[in-house]
Amino acid sequence: MKNVNQENKEIWNTNAGEWDKAMGEFGNDWHLQLIAPETERLLNLKEGQFLLDAGCGNGIFSRRMANKGVKVTAFDFSETNIELSKKYSSDNIDYHVLDMTFEADLIQLTDKKYHGIVSNMVFMDVPEVETFFSKINYLMKDDGHFVFSIQHPCFNSEFMEVTNEENILMKGYIDASTSKGKAVSEQKEDQFYFHRPISYYINLGAKNGLVVDACIEPTFEKEVGGPFTKFPPILIISMRKLTNN
Ligand SMILES: C[S@@+](CC[C@H](N)C(=O)[O-])C[C@H]1O[C@@H](n2cnc3c(N)ncnc32)[C@H](O)[C@@H]1O
C-alpha cells in the first residue's frame, strides 16, 4: 500500500501546473496581500544573508527575497514544482527536490546556517512536521527567525462553513484530522489537508528549543474577502531559538 506521503507527493506533482498558473510569477492576492509582506518583515533579512524556503511551490517567495539580494536555498518534494520554478529567474536561488519528512534529505541542507527559515502555507499539507521542526536548531543561526504560515486552524479549515457573506460556522477545532480538498479550483486532484490546533505547533516548537516571538492574523482590507475581512484566514508565526540570556 502506498504511504500517505508518497500519495501526497504524486498529487502535488499532478496539480503543479494548475498551482503555477494560479500563483504566477509573483503570487496571488492571498500571498501578496496577507502572507508575503508580514513574512518578509518578520524575517528581517539583509542583502547577502541566507534564507531557506521549505516547500517553495513555484518559488514565489524565494524570488521576492532573491530580488532583494538575499541568497535563497529553496526546496520542495514535488519535482514538477521545482521544474516550474526554474522557468522564472533563478538568480540568487539554489533549488532542490527534498522531502521535509525525510531526515536524510534535510541533512543535505546543513552545509550552512541560515539567517532565516520560511515555510509558507506548507505544514497543513504535510502528514508529519516533527522531523522538520527537529532540524530547525541545526539549520538556523542563533539569532535567526523561523517564520511559517498555515491556514488559520480556528477560522479556515475543513470544519468551516461560510453561513452568509460575513459569517462562518466552525464545526471542529481541537482534534487533529485529515481531509481532502482543493487549494485552487482548477486543480485536477483533491489534495490532503492535515488539520492541527495552534497549541500543537507552539508546543512542538518548545520541544525543539523554539519560542514564539510574533503571531500575525492578517485579514483582507477591502470587501473582497467576505468573512475574511473580520476572520483571519491565515496564521503567521515567527519563532526564534530559546537562549539562556
Ligand atoms: C500550498 S503550497 C505552498 C507553496 C509555496 N510555499 C507558496 O507559498 O506558494 C504547499 C507546498 O508544500 C509542498 N510540500 C508538501 N509536502 C512536502 C514535503 N513533505 N516536503 C517538501 N515540500 C512539501 C508542496 O509540493 C507545495 O509546493
The ligand as an SDF file (V2000), in Angstrom:
LIG
                    3D

 27 29  0  0  0  0  0  0  0  0999 V2000
    0.2220   25.3030   -0.5640 C   0  0  0  0  0  0  0  0  0  0  0  0
    1.7530   25.0070   -1.3470 S   0  0  0  0  0  0  0  0  0  0  0  0
    2.7040   26.4300   -0.8630 C   0  0  0  0  0  0  0  0  0  0  0  0
    3.8550   26.6560   -1.7930 C   0  0  0  0  0  0  0  0  0  0  0  0
    4.6590   27.9340   -1.5130 C   0  0  0  0  0  0  0  0  0  0  0  0
    5.3020   27.9090   -0.2320 N   0  0  0  0  0  0  0  0  0  0  0  0
    3.7720   29.1590   -1.6690 C   0  0  0  0  0  0  0  0  0  0  0  0
    3.5980   29.9050   -0.6850 O   0  0  0  0  0  0  0  0  0  0  0  0
    3.2520   29.3640   -2.7730 O   0  0  0  0  0  0  0  0  0  0  0  0
    2.4470   23.7080   -0.3740 C   0  0  0  0  0  0  0  0  0  0  0  0
    3.7700   23.1960   -0.9140 C   0  0  0  0  0  0  0  0  0  0  0  0
    4.3250   22.2500    0.0100 O   0  0  0  0  0  0  0  0  0  0  0  0
    4.9810   21.2500   -0.7410 C   0  0  0  0  0  0  0  0  0  0  0  0
    5.1250   20.0720    0.1290 N   0  0  0  0  0  0  0  0  0  0  0  0
    4.1390   19.3150    0.6560 C   0  0  0  0  0  0  0  0  0  0  0  0
    4.6760   18.3070    1.3760 N   0  0  0  0  0  0  0  0  0  0  0  0
    6.0250   18.4650    1.3380 C   0  0  0  0  0  0  0  0  0  0  0  0
    7.1150   17.7360    1.8950 C   0  0  0  0  0  0  0  0  0  0  0  0
    6.9170   16.6410    2.6120 N   0  0  0  0  0  0  0  0  0  0  0  0
    8.3780   18.2010    1.6650 N   0  0  0  0  0  0  0  0  0  0  0  0
    8.5830   19.3000    0.8980 C   0  0  0  0  0  0  0  0  0  0  0  0
    7.5860   20.0060    0.3140 N   0  0  0  0  0  0  0  0  0  0  0  0
    6.3220   19.5900    0.5410 C   0  0  0  0  0  0  0  0  0  0  0  0
    4.0700   21.0500   -1.9410 C   0  0  0  0  0  0  0  0  0  0  0  0
    4.7030   20.3980   -3.0050 O   0  0  0  0  0  0  0  0  0  0  0  0
    3.6790   22.5010   -2.2530 C   0  0  0  0  0  0  0  0  0  0  0  0
    4.5990   23.0860   -3.1340 O   0  0  0  0  0  0  0  0  0  0  0  0
  1  2  1  0
  2  3  1  0
  2 10  1  0
  3  4  1  0
  4  5  1  0
  5  6  1  0
  5  7  1  0
  7  8  2  0
  7  9  1  0
 10 11  1  0
 11 12  1  0
 11 26  1  0
 12 13  1  0
 13 14  1  0
 13 24  1  0
 14 15  1  0
 14 23  1  0
 15 16  2  0
 16 17  1  0
 17 18  1  0
 17 23  2  0
 18 19  1  0
 18 20  2  0
 20 21  1  0
 21 22  2  0
 22 23  1  0
 24 25  1  0
 24 26  1  0
 26 27  1  0
M  CHG  2   2   1   9  -1
M  END
$$$$
